[in-house]
Amino acid sequence: MNKELQGLFLCLAVLGFAYTVLMLILMMLTSIKLFKTMSLVFTLSTVLFTLGLSKQVKFRIKKKLLKITPSKAESYSASQY
């Protein structure tokens, strides 16, 4: 995927996230129920954000998440103590 398309996806994703935050603030202030719209925009923004990331960035994020979360081999049960 070329860099211009990745940049466009990232830009649209950020705009979608900003729209979601503004809708959340509007929802809290006016008690309007916009949950379906907000969840749809947030989901589309997440997909666009994921498409806009390069393979190296995706690999680094996955590597950091795996480092943070303990694997099954490293976890201990209470019966071992």
Order of alpha helices (4+ residues) and beta strands (2+ residues): alpha-alpha-alpha
